[in-house]
Amino acid sequence: MKSKISPLLLVPWVVWIAILNGVLMVYFVIGKQHSLPEDISVQKGLPLLIPFVLSMIVRHGFLLRSPHYNTVFLRMIIGLALADASCFIGVFLVPELELLGLILSILAILQYIPFYMNALIPDFPSEKNPDFSSDSH
């Protein structure tokens, strides 16, 4: 007996892998791979920390508050976009701290591994889950 994997379960995994791959590609292709300086000032590192902290707030504060797949998936996308911002700010705006931006981005992205999506996917559309019923719109 073959078990089918729901496409609704595959989509978050594909998005998560693509985002992680994108951050690594931006760092290794566009970045100059500077090593971390010995004296990192808080003022220079603050633009890298703000999206990281916001991403953590989305992940641990808001992500799983809704029982609906669509809402959780949207919050996952928002959190991953904020997690990406640390790497992009490091590569483009603060190049001497681009390695710190990459590390913060990877740490934030790892928080979004979509194991939690299994509980949100029903076996079939029903009245109990309005995200999947055809007459809810």
MDTraj code that builds the backbone (N, CA, C; nanometers):
import mdtraj as md
import numpy as np

residues = "MET LYS SER LYS ILE SER PRO LEU LEU LEU VAL PRO TRP VAL VAL TRP ILE ALA ILE LEU ASN GLY VAL LEU MET VAL TYR PHE VAL ILE GLY LYS GLN HIS SER LEU PRO GLU ASP ILE SER VAL GLN LYS GLY LEU PRO LEU LEU ILE PRO PHE VAL LEU SER MET ILE VAL ARG HIS GLY PHE LEU LEU ARG SER PRO HIS TYR ASN THR VAL PHE LEU ARG MET ILE ILE GLY LEU ALA LEU ALA ASP ALA SER CYS PHE ILE GLY VAL PHE LEU VAL PRO GLU LEU GLU LEU LEU GLY LEU ILE LEU SER ILE LEU ALA ILE LEU GLN TYR ILE PRO PHE TYR MET ASN ALA LEU ILE PRO ASP PHE PRO SER GLU LYS ASN PRO ASP PHE SER SER ASP SER HIS".split()
xyz = np.array([
    [0.0832, -0.1166, 0.0000],
    [0.0000, 0.0000, 0.0000],
    [0.0887, 0.1243, 0.0000],
    [0.0729, 0.2086, -0.1006],
    [0.1515, 0.3301, -0.1112],
    [0.0810, 0.4437, -0.0390],
    [0.1594, 0.5214, 0.0332],
    [0.1019, 0.6389, 0.0969],
    [0.1374, 0.7602, 0.0117],
    [0.0381, 0.8415, -0.0163],
    [0.0604, 0.9607, -0.0963],
    [0.0970, 1.0771, -0.0055],
    [0.1911, 1.1547, -0.0510],
    [0.2271, 1.2759, 0.0209],
    [0.1441, 1.3895, -0.0371],
    [0.0793, 1.4608, 0.0498],
    [-0.0061, 1.5704, 0.0068],
    [0.0784, 1.6825, -0.0534],
    [0.0327, 1.7397, -0.1650],
    [0.1048, 1.8555, -0.2203],
    [0.1084, 1.9722, -0.1223],
    [0.0085, 1.9800, -0.0363],
    [0.0077, 2.0860, 0.0633],
    [0.1221, 2.0707, 0.1626],
    [0.1708, 1.9503, 0.1786],
    [0.2853, 1.9269, 0.2660],
    [0.4164, 1.9540, 0.1919],
    [0.4190, 1.9290, 0.0631],
    [0.5420, 1.9496, -0.0145],
    [0.5723, 2.0975, -0.0378],
    [0.4703, 2.1795, -0.0541],
    [0.4914, 2.3210, -0.0868],
    [0.5745, 2.3924, 0.0197],
    [0.5433, 2.3807, 0.1497],
    [0.6283, 2.4484, 0.2489],
    [0.7731, 2.3993, 0.2477],
    [0.7932, 2.2702, 0.2235],
    [0.9300, 2.2180, 0.2171],
    [1.0054, 2.2744, 0.0978],
    [0.9400, 2.2828, -0.0165],
    [1.0057, 2.3376, -0.1354],
    [1.0399, 2.4849, -0.1145],
    [0.9476, 2.5601, -0.0570],
    [0.9723, 2.7017, -0.0296],
    [1.0867, 2.7165, 0.0697],
    [1.0861, 2.6364, 0.1760],
    [1.1901, 2.6464, 0.2774],
    [1.3284, 2.6142, 0.2184],
    [1.3367, 2.5089, 0.1395],
    [1.4650, 2.4715, 0.0775],
    [1.5103, 2.5784, -0.0213],
    [1.4170, 2.6348, -0.0968],
    [1.4521, 2.7393, -0.1937],
    [1.5041, 2.8646, -0.1232],
    [1.4419, 2.9015, -0.0136],
    [1.4868, 3.0199, 0.0610],
    [1.6267, 2.9963, 0.1185],
    [1.6490, 2.8801, 0.1771],
    [1.7812, 2.8488, 0.2318],
    [1.8866, 2.8470, 0.1213],
    [1.8538, 2.7858, 0.0091],
    [1.9454, 2.7825, -0.1045],
    [1.9719, 2.9238, -0.1569],
    [1.8697, 3.0065, -0.1614],
    [1.8854, 3.1434, -0.2102],
    [1.9794, 3.2251, -0.1238],
    [1.9672, 3.2097, 0.0075],
    [2.0568, 3.2831, 0.0979],
    [2.2007, 3.2388, 0.0769],
    [2.2224, 3.1097, 0.0660],
    [2.3590, 3.0602, 0.0435],
    [2.4139, 3.1068, -0.0907],
    [2.3294, 3.1071, -0.1939],
    [2.3746, 3.1532, -0.3258],
    [2.4090, 3.3023, -0.3240],
    [2.3279, 3.3829, -0.2592],
    [2.3569, 3.5261, -0.2505],
    [2.4898, 3.5482, -0.1797],
    [2.5111, 3.4771, -0.0717],
    [2.6356, 3.4965, 0.0028],
    [2.7569, 3.4514, -0.0786],
    [2.7511, 3.3325, -0.1377],
    [2.8688, 3.2795, -0.2052],
    [2.8902, 3.3350, -0.3460],
    [2.7851, 3.3822, -0.4124],
    [2.8005, 3.4349, -0.5484],
    [2.8203, 3.5855, -0.5475],
    [2.7395, 3.6571, -0.4717],
    [2.7467, 3.8031, -0.4732],
    [2.8389, 3.8565, -0.3648],
    [2.8386, 3.7932, -0.2478],
    [2.9206, 3.8412, -0.1368],
    [3.0688, 3.8240, -0.1621],
    [3.1453, 3.8970, -0.0856],
    [3.2906, 3.8931, -0.1020],
    [3.3588, 3.8040, 0.0011],
    [3.2813, 3.7382, 0.0866],
    [3.3310, 3.6467, 0.1894],
    [3.4382, 3.7106, 0.2776],
    [3.4040, 3.8245, 0.3356],
    [3.4923, 3.8853, 0.4346],
    [3.4881, 3.8023, 0.5623],
    [3.5986, 3.7982, 0.6331],
    [3.5949, 3.7368, 0.7661],
    [3.5423, 3.8417, 0.8642],
    [3.4955, 3.7953, 0.9793],
    [3.4425, 3.8888, 1.0783],
    [3.5543, 3.9763, 1.1333],
    [3.5304, 4.1080, 1.1431],
    [3.6325, 4.1937, 1.2035],
    [3.6436, 4.1667, 1.3532],
    [3.7566, 4.2030, 1.4091],
    [3.7775, 4.1756, 1.5504],
    [3.6979, 4.2683, 1.6403],
    [3.6708, 4.3877, 1.5946],
    [3.5923, 4.4815, 1.6761],
    [3.4615, 4.5137, 1.6031],
    [3.3570, 4.4440, 1.6442],
    [3.2248, 4.4658, 1.5854],
    [3.1501, 4.5643, 1.6742],
    [3.1138, 4.6789, 1.6167],
    [3.0369, 4.7755, 1.6943],
    [2.8891, 4.7411, 1.6864],
    [2.8196, 4.7736, 1.7933],
    [2.6766, 4.7455, 1.7994],
    [2.6024, 4.8247, 1.6920],
    [2.6473, 4.9461, 1.6655],
    [2.5813, 5.0297, 1.5654],
    [2.5880, 4.9667, 1.4266],
    [2.6982, 4.9025, 1.3930],
    [2.7087, 4.8383, 1.2621],
    [2.6298, 4.7091, 1.2550],
    [2.6210, 4.6363, 1.3661],
    [2.5515, 4.5087, 1.3672],
    [2.4015, 4.5192, 1.3868],
    [2.3527, 4.6346, 1.4304],
    [2.2105, 4.6510, 1.4578],
    [2.1217, 4.6282, 1.3355],
    [2.1582, 4.6775, 1.2164],
    [2.0721, 4.6494, 1.1004],
    [2.0606, 4.4998, 1.0682],
    [2.1575, 4.4201, 1.1088],
    [2.1502, 4.2757, 1.0870],
    [2.0638, 4.2079, 1.1920],
    [2.0622, 4.2622, 1.3118],
    [1.9877, 4.2004, 1.4212],
    [1.8380, 4.2281, 1.4153],
    [1.7984, 4.3432, 1.3625],
    [1.6566, 4.3794, 1.3615],
    [1.5726, 4.2794, 1.2827],
    [1.6071, 4.2451, 1.1566],
    [1.5243, 4.1450, 1.0874],
    [1.5307, 4.0073, 1.1519],
    [1.6440, 3.9728, 1.2113],
    [1.6569, 3.8448, 1.2807],
    [1.5597, 3.8381, 1.3987],
    [1.5566, 3.9421, 1.4795],
    [1.4673, 3.9455, 1.5958],
    [1.3214, 3.9466, 1.5511],
    [1.2888, 4.0240, 1.4483],
    [1.1513, 4.0258, 1.3970],
    [1.1100, 3.8887, 1.3447],
    [1.2007, 3.8195, 1.2788],
    [1.1709, 3.6854, 1.2296],
    [1.1456, 3.5891, 1.3448],
    [1.2221, 3.6011, 1.4519],
    [1.2011, 3.5154, 1.5685],
    [1.0678, 3.5453, 1.6368],
    [1.0283, 3.6729, 1.6379],
    [0.8983, 3.7098, 1.6951],
    [0.7857, 3.6482, 1.6128],
    [0.7976, 3.6540, 1.4792],
    [0.6956, 3.5922, 1.3936],
    [0.6916, 3.4416, 1.4179],
    [0.8056, 3.3769, 1.4258],
    [0.8095, 3.2310, 1.4403],
    [0.7536, 3.1849, 1.5742],
    [0.8023, 3.2443, 1.6812],
    [0.7661, 3.1934, 1.8130],
    [0.6443, 3.2637, 1.8729],
    [0.6057, 3.3778, 1.8163],
    [0.4922, 3.4497, 1.8700],
    [0.3626, 3.4323, 1.7935],
    [0.3729, 3.4220, 1.6597],
    [0.2515, 3.4261, 1.5787],
    [0.2291, 3.3062, 1.4886],
    [0.3302, 3.2307, 1.4566],
    [0.3197, 3.1305, 1.3501],
    [0.2104, 3.0275, 1.3759],
    [0.2093, 2.9669, 1.4885],
    [0.1165, 2.8563, 1.5132],
    [-0.0084, 2.8966, 1.5915],
    [-0.0401, 3.0235, 1.5932],
    [-0.1610, 3.0664, 1.6643],
    [-0.2881, 3.0359, 1.5865],
    [-0.2779, 3.0111, 1.4594],
    [-0.3950, 2.9812, 1.3779],
    [-0.3966, 2.8327, 1.3434],
    [-0.5146, 2.7710, 1.3428],
    [-0.5227, 2.6301, 1.3038],
    [-0.5366, 2.6117, 1.1530],
    [-0.5340, 2.7205, 1.0775],
    [-0.5571, 2.7140, 0.9333],
    [-0.4246, 2.7116, 0.8566],
    [-0.4163, 2.6212, 0.7624],
    [-0.2956, 2.6015, 0.6814],
    [-0.2547, 2.7301, 0.6095],
    [-0.3498, 2.7960, 0.5436],
    [-0.3170, 2.9147, 0.4638],
    [-0.2579, 3.0261, 0.5493],
    [-0.3116, 3.0465, 0.6665],
    [-0.2609, 3.1512, 0.7556],
    [-0.1206, 3.1178, 0.8042],
    [-0.0998, 2.9944, 0.8420],
    [0.0330, 2.9535, 0.8900],
    [0.1352, 2.9619, 0.7768],
    [0.0957, 2.9220, 0.6569],
    [0.1873, 2.9289, 0.5429],
    [0.2243, 3.0736, 0.5117],
    [0.1274, 3.1645, 0.5170],
    [0.1554, 3.3062, 0.4933],
    [0.2509, 3.3607, 0.5983],
    [0.2294, 3.3257, 0.7238],
    [0.3195, 3.3713, 0.8304],
    [0.4590, 3.3112, 0.8147],
    [0.4659, 3.1894, 0.7642],
    [0.5955, 3.1272, 0.7379],
    [0.6711, 3.2055, 0.6304],
    [0.6013, 3.2463, 0.5242],
    [0.6643, 3.3237, 0.4166],
    [0.7142, 3.4583, 0.4698],
    [0.6329, 3.5251, 0.5514],
    [0.6731, 3.6543, 0.6084],
    [0.7966, 3.6369, 0.6963],
    [0.7977, 3.5349, 0.7804],
    [0.9127, 3.5106, 0.8674],
    [1.0384, 3.4752, 0.7902],
    [1.0233, 3.3957, 0.6846],
    [1.1402, 3.3615, 0.6021],
    [1.1935, 3.4838, 0.5286],
    [1.1047, 3.5719, 0.4852],
    [1.1497, 3.6948, 0.4188],
    [1.2288, 3.7821, 0.5158],
    [1.1823, 3.7903, 0.6389],
    [1.2571, 3.8659, 0.7395],
    [1.3912, 3.7987, 0.7694],
    [1.3937, 3.6667, 0.7713],
    [1.5187, 3.5945, 0.7958],
    [1.6195, 3.6193, 0.6835],
    [1.5708, 3.6267, 0.5602],
    [1.6580, 3.6569, 0.4461],
    [1.7195, 3.7956, 0.4553],
    [1.6464, 3.8873, 0.5138],
    [1.6907, 4.0265, 0.5160],
    [1.8257, 4.0433, 0.5850],
    [1.8543, 3.9642, 0.6860],
    [1.9845, 3.9763, 0.7537],
    [2.0996, 3.9494, 0.6578],
    [2.0863, 3.8462, 0.5763],
    [2.1924, 3.8147, 0.4793],
    [2.2020, 3.9238, 0.3729],
    [2.0880, 3.9697, 0.3227],
    [2.0903, 4.0719, 0.2176],
    [2.1482, 4.2035, 0.2688],
    [2.1122, 4.2412, 0.3909],
    [2.1685, 4.3635, 0.4493],
    [2.3186, 4.3466, 0.4686],
    [2.3603, 4.2290, 0.5122],
    [2.5033, 4.2050, 0.5301],
    [2.5803, 4.2102, 0.3997],
    [2.5257, 4.1534, 0.2942],
    [2.5975, 4.1495, 0.1659],
    [2.5987, 4.2870, 0.0994],
    [2.4858, 4.3574, 0.1016],
    [2.4745, 4.4803, 0.0240],
    [2.5024, 4.6082, 0.1024],
    [2.4684, 4.6133, 0.2304],
    [2.4820, 4.7385, 0.3039],
    [2.5982, 4.7407, 0.4026],
    [2.6291, 4.6274, 0.4636],
    [2.7381, 4.6204, 0.5618],
    [2.8289, 4.5041, 0.5219],
    [2.9064, 4.5200, 0.4136],
    [2.9830, 4.4058, 0.3622],
    [3.0867, 4.3492, 0.4589],
    [3.1363, 4.4297, 0.5507],
    [3.2343, 4.3752, 0.6452],
    [3.1697, 4.2811, 0.7467],
    [3.0357, 4.2830, 0.7580],
    [2.9648, 4.1931, 0.8487],
    [2.8771, 4.0933, 0.7733],
    [2.9098, 4.0666, 0.6482],
    [2.8240, 3.9772, 0.5699],
    [2.8238, 3.8338, 0.6237],
    [2.9324, 3.7896, 0.6836],
    [2.9342, 3.6557, 0.7433],
    [2.8380, 3.6485, 0.8626],
    [2.8342, 3.7529, 0.9435],
    [2.7383, 3.7584, 1.0537],
    [2.5956, 3.7579, 1.0000],
    [2.5718, 3.8305, 0.8905],
    [2.4394, 3.8290, 0.8280],
    [2.4006, 3.6909, 0.7799],
    [2.4943, 3.6176, 0.7211],
    [2.4669, 3.4809, 0.6763],
    [2.4352, 3.3900, 0.7952],
    [2.5131, 3.4004, 0.9004],
    [2.4908, 3.3157, 1.0179],
    [2.3537, 3.3440, 1.0793],
    [2.3185, 3.4708, 1.0938],
    [2.1882, 3.5058, 1.1503],
    [2.0742, 3.4577, 1.0610],
    [2.0920, 3.4714, 0.9306],
    [1.9878, 3.4252, 0.8380],
    [1.9685, 3.2744, 0.8469],
    [2.0769, 3.2008, 0.8493],
    [2.0650, 3.0546, 0.8566],
    [2.0020, 3.0119, 0.9893],
    [2.0405, 3.0764, 1.0982],
    [1.9793, 3.0439, 1.2273],
    [1.8290, 3.0709, 1.2266],
    [1.7892, 3.1808, 1.1660],
    [1.6465, 3.2135, 1.1600],
    [1.5720, 3.1185, 1.0667],
    [1.6308, 3.0862, 0.9528],
    [1.5650, 2.9968, 0.8566],
    [1.5496, 2.8568, 0.9157],
    [1.6477, 2.8115, 0.9913],
    [1.6374, 2.6794, 1.0527],
    [1.5206, 2.6703, 1.1511],
    [1.4794, 2.7829, 1.2067],
    [1.3643, 2.7834, 1.2972],
    [1.2335, 2.7525, 1.2238],
    [1.2328, 2.7702, 1.0925],
    [1.1109, 2.7530, 1.0128],
    [1.1026, 2.6178, 0.9428],
    [1.1827, 2.5194, 0.9807],
    [1.1720, 2.3867, 0.9197],
    [1.0265, 2.3418, 0.9348],
    [0.9574, 2.3123, 0.8242],
    [0.8111, 2.2950, 0.8311],
    [0.7619, 2.1600, 0.8824],
    [0.8154, 2.1119, 0.9927],
    [0.7616, 1.9911, 1.0540],
    [0.6214, 2.0153, 1.1095],
    [0.5923, 2.1377, 1.1477],
    [0.4646, 2.1714, 1.2096],
    [0.3481, 2.1694, 1.1109],
    [0.3729, 2.1607, 0.9823],
    [0.2656, 2.1643, 0.8827],
    [0.1854, 2.0344, 0.8786],
    [0.2410, 1.9240, 0.9239],
    [0.1685, 1.7960, 0.9223],
    [0.0360, 1.8037, 0.9962],
    [0.0350, 1.8716, 1.1081],
    [-0.0861, 1.8786, 1.1903],
    [-0.1935, 1.9669, 1.1276],
    [-0.1574, 2.0498, 1.0300],
    [-0.2524, 2.1445, 0.9724],
    [-0.3185, 2.0953, 0.8449],
    [-0.2742, 1.9817, 0.7926],
    [-0.3264, 1.9331, 0.6647],
    [-0.4295, 1.8251, 0.6905],
    [-0.5552, 1.8499, 0.6551],
    [-0.6588, 1.7470, 0.6739],
    [-0.6518, 1.6427, 0.5633],
    [-0.7186, 1.5318, 0.5853],
    [-0.7216, 1.4261, 0.4842],
    [-0.8062, 1.4657, 0.3638],
    [-0.9075, 1.5437, 0.3853],
    [-0.9955, 1.5862, 0.2774],
    [-1.0651, 1.7153, 0.3191],
    [-1.1172, 1.7924, 0.2230],
    [-1.1883, 1.9144, 0.2582],
    [-1.3130, 1.8825, 0.3396],
    [-1.3390, 1.9627, 0.4386],
    [-1.4551, 1.9385, 0.5230],
    [-1.5096, 2.0704, 0.5748],
    [-1.6227, 2.0609, 0.6420],
    [-1.6816, 2.1796, 0.7009],
    [-1.6021, 2.2279, 0.8216],
    [-1.5273, 2.1383, 0.8841],
    [-1.4497, 2.1751, 1.0019],
    [-1.3309, 2.2635, 0.9656],
    [-1.2794, 2.2499, 0.8457],
    [-1.1643, 2.3279, 0.8039],
    [-1.2049, 2.4175, 0.6876],
    [-1.2378, 2.5449, 0.7125],
    [-1.2879, 2.6315, 0.6069],
    [-1.1827, 2.6675, 0.5021],
    [-1.0537, 2.6454, 0.5307],
    [-0.9517, 2.6756, 0.4314],
    [-0.9649, 2.5876, 0.3078],
    [-1.0271, 2.4716, 0.3213],
    [-1.0316, 2.3763, 0.2120],
    [-1.1706, 2.3527, 0.1567],
    [-1.2722, 2.4163, 0.2119],
    [-1.4056, 2.3947, 0.1577],
    [-1.4295, 2.4899, 0.0410],
    [-1.4977, 2.4429, -0.0605],
    [-1.5146, 2.5200, -0.1820],
    [-1.6171, 2.6315, -0.1666],
    [-1.7095, 2.6232, -0.0727],
    [-1.8118, 2.7237, -0.0595],
    [-1.7807, 2.8245, 0.0502],
    [-1.6585, 2.8325, 0.0969],
    [-1.6248, 2.9281, 0.2009],
    [-1.5903, 3.0651, 0.1430],
    [-1.5761, 3.0768, 0.0121],
    [-1.5365, 3.2048, -0.0477],
    [-1.6532, 3.2777, -0.1008],
])
top = md.Topology()
chain = top.add_chain()
for i, resn in enumerate(residues, 1):
    res = top.add_residue(resn, chain, resSeq=i)
    for name in ("N", "CA", "C"):
        top.add_atom(name, md.element.get_by_symbol(name[0]), res)
traj = md.Trajectory(xyz[None], top)
